[in-house]
Amino acid sequence: MVVERHPLQRLIRFEAYGILFILAGLFGALLASGSPNLTLAILLVFVAASSAFGFVINDISDIALDARAHKPRNPLADGSLSCRTAKIVSAILLVIAAACMALLPTNLLILELVVLFIFITYSFWIEVKNIAGLDLVYHALFPALYGWMGYVLFQPLDLTGIVYVVLLGIFGAVGELGNEIRDLEKDRHVRKNTVVVIGERMAFFLTIALLVAALATIAIFSLSEPGYLWLLVFVPFGALLVHPVIRAMNDLEYRNRFVDTINTRAICLAAVMLIVFAYLRLGT
């Protein structure tokens, strides 16, 4: 039996992306040899609030377009939640994010402002989600910036931090490609995003290529950097992320849910990797 999610839950989409973003920041902090403390907790609250703010304003901007879908994921498009409520929620989330910014170290301020800027301009003003190429860059920045903040909270960005941020960026771009592939029929007549411009088949190949590049980067890094050989064990599990993409290429019905499958598997893999890394750190 399918459990119907509350409209507010559908609006914020925390279980789809919020968890991944929080893991990105937390893993970045641990990679930088940071320890859990109040400042890190405040950063994670900022991650959750700012990302939820971004999703809410994106749904507000997409009401008219999403209303054309048979079963809109956007609760504002199907009338299950009012636009006024969404605006109030977005304002509350922005206030929470701003309060966290006031409490966090000043060296994070520029990154925090960039996060808010890209979330706002993704949906409004510049509307980057309608600009091919730049839409992927923006979506790459979402997780990359959160991981970057987690890392520099404890130490300056070095080779390990750079590799981590780049990997997060690749996975962020993959997520955007998946969303655009899934929504292609709805978007093709009104948008000029990457998938609309390059076509569905090329987008599938680009998604697979990015995933393979990320896995190859992890393998090379684990073999070249002391203390990270354990990462090599997880490289074969990358097939769990590639398989849904390949299946979606040939299964039209599955195409509507392959992004959710990838997100769920990515969350599980990231959580296990985080646990293993934390265990190895505590054991040494």
Secondary structure, 3 states (H helix, E strand, C coil): CCCCCCHHHHHHCHHHHHHHHHHHHHHHHHHCCCCCCHHHHHHHHHHHHHHHHHHHHHHHHCHHHHCCCCCCCCCCCCCCCCHHHHHHHHHHHHHHHHHHHHHCCHHHHHHHHHHHHHHHHHHCCCCHHHCCCHHHHHHHHHHHHHHHHHHHCCCCCCHHHHHHHHHHHHHHHHHHHHHHHHCHHHHCCCCCCHHHHHCHHHHHHHHHHHHHHHHHHHHHHHHHCCCCHHHHHHHHHHHHHHHHHHHHHHCCCHHHCHHHHHHHHHHHHHHHHHHHHHHHHHHC
